[in-house]
Amino acid sequence: MHIALLEDETEQARNVQALLAEHKHDCDYFTTGHAFLAAVNHKSFDLLILDWQVPDISGIEVLKHVRRQIEWPIPVLFLTQRDSEADIVRALDGGADDYLSKPARPSELIARIGALGRRSNPESDKEILAFGPFRIYTQTRQVSLHGEVLALTDKDFDLALYLFRNQGRLLTRDLLLERVWGVSREINTRTVDTHMSRLRRRLGIKPENGFRIKTIYQRGYRLEAVDAAGEPAALPEAGTYDIGQPA
């Protein structure tokens, strides 16, 4: 996972960063709330870790900004010295998903992060995913629209699966290169643009089918649920299935 950490003590931040790296997680740390929010608004992270007491904006205020500004339910873990029952309740009621008091035991921190990751993507082990009129068959690597199997390349399928699993989330070109292509800027980001343009056509991503791929200027893309007029809509009810294949 790509994790953003808010921690004003540099040594502690580097220790957490090193621990996460040992467990194959990338971590960017920030020592002020303003820097943290600027990064979260312009980059894609899978999970946020917040300290409560930082110099400029408290962690609880940062959490409020995140829940107002980020349109997908990104997991948030508090990691702080404040450990009163009132503080824990305030953080959880404010939108935090978990809470750990410092000093956290390394194994417990990693376990909590893993649990949050699984909770944010509960459909990751399902064989068939349903998104409105779309069905994604993870075992046979097929996508159908209104029951008709679409002609997709392997990379088309990987990109479609990642988009639908992260609908509503801003996906930067760099993140897509890493998660779908498995590279870090070793190929031109225009590769992403070319594939995204082609995927729109091949998938039939348009308002009549309940979705659009929105281009976010100089940042990336976001798959959004829309109504037939192209206006933002509630996410189509999604379902998951464990058996069956497209007709």
DALIN-V195583 format. One record per residue. PSI is psi in radians with two decimals (NA if undefined). OMEGA is omega in whole degrees, 0 to 359 (* if undefined). Layout:
PSI;OMEGA + PSI;OMEGA
This chain:
2.68;174 + 2.02;191 + 2.42;173 + 2.26;183 + 2.23;172 + 1.93;182 + 2.09;186 + -0.22;176 + 1.92;189 + -0.74;182 + -0.75;178 + -0.71;180 + -0.75;180 + -0.58;177 + -0.76;178 + -0.73;179 + -0.76;180 + -0.73;178 + -0.77;180 + -0.67;179 + -0.64;178 + -0.46;182 + 0.45;171 + 0.48;174 + 2.41;173 + 2.42;182 + 2.19;170 + 2.26;179 + 2.66;183 + 2.45;185 + -0.09;176 + 2.67;179 + -0.66;180 + -0.78;179 + -0.68;179 + -0.85;182 + -0.65;178 + -0.72;180 + -0.76;182 + -0.56;181 + -0.28;185 + -0.10;179 + 2.89;180 + 2.14;176 + 2.67;178 + -0.38;184 + 2.56;178 + 2.41;174 + 2.18;186 + 2.32;163 + 2.72;181 + -0.83;187 + 1.75;176 + 2.81;192 + -0.70;190 + -0.92;179 + 2.31;180 + 2.71;179 + -0.61;180 + -0.59;176 + -0.66;176 + -0.75;179 + -0.74;179 + -0.76;179 + -0.74;181 + -0.81;183 + -0.46;176 + -0.65;191 + -0.52;183 + 2.15;189 + -0.18;176 + 2.68;188 + 1.25;181 + 2.33;180 + 2.46;180 + 2.22;177 + 2.23;172 + 2.33;175 + 1.76;192 + 2.83;177 + -0.34;180 + 2.14;187 + 0.31;179 + 2.71;179 + -0.67;181 + -0.70;180 + -0.75;180 + -0.79;180 + -0.73;181 + -0.75;180 + -0.81;181 + -0.71;177 + -0.49;181 + -0.07;176 + 0.03;175 + 2.61;180 + -0.38;181 + 2.89;187 + 2.21;177 + 2.42;177 + 2.52;175 + 2.61;352 + 2.28;181 + 2.48;174 + 2.24;185 + -0.77;182 + -0.62;179 + -0.71;178 + -0.82;180 + -0.70;180 + -0.73;179 + -0.73;179 + -0.75;178 + -0.71;180 + -0.70;178 + -0.68;178 + -0.76;179 + -0.66;182 + -0.58;181 + -0.23;179 + 1.15;187 + -0.23;184 + 0.13;189 + -0.41;182 + 0.22;180 + 2.61;181 + -0.57;181 + 2.23;178 + 2.40;181 + 2.24;178 + 1.70;184 + -2.24;181 + -0.04;181 + 2.49;171 + 2.31;178 + 2.11;182 + 1.76;189 + -0.49;182 + -0.76;180 + -0.06;178 + 0.94;177 + 2.71;174 + 2.33;176 + 2.64;177 + 2.09;184 + 0.64;175 + -0.10;181 + 2.19;180 + 2.32;182 + 2.63;178 + 1.87;183 + 2.57;170 + 2.97;177 + -0.75;181 + -0.62;174 + -0.78;181 + -0.82;181 + -0.74;181 + -0.74;179 + -0.78;180 + -0.75;181 + -0.69;178 + -0.86;184 + -0.62;178 + -0.30;181 + 0.56;182 + 2.43;182 + -0.15;184 + 2.37;173 + 2.18;179 + 1.92;180 + 2.79;178 + -0.70;179 + -0.73;180 + -0.74;179 + -0.69;176 + -0.71;182 + -0.82;188 + -0.55;183 + -0.71;181 + -0.30;179 + 0.46;179 + 2.85;179 + 1.52;176 + 0.39;176 + -0.20;172 + 2.77;184 + 2.43;180 + -0.24;176 + -0.37;173 + -0.73;179 + -0.81;182 + -0.74;180 + -0.82;180 + -0.66;181 + -0.72;178 + -0.75;179 + -0.67;183 + -0.64;176 + -0.79;182 + -0.81;186 + -0.59;180 + -0.35;187 + 0.71;178 + 1.82;180 + 2.84;186 + -0.62;180 + -0.43;180 + 0.14;170 + 0.08;182 + 2.78;168 + 2.64;172 + 1.92;183 + 2.27;175 + 2.15;178 + 1.99;190 + 2.20;178 + 0.24;182 + -0.92;181 + -2.43;187 + 2.74;175 + 2.23;174 + 2.14;184 + 2.51;172 + 2.32;180 + 2.85;174 + -3.08;185 + -0.38;179 + 0.02;179 + 0.19;179 + 2.58;180 + 2.42;182 + 2.91;173 + 2.58;179 + 2.33;175 + 2.51;180 + 2.17;182 + 2.60;177 + 2.85;176 + 2.55;182 + 2.64;183 + -0.22;183 + 2.87;175 + 2.71;179 + 2.88;180 + 2.57;180 + NA;*
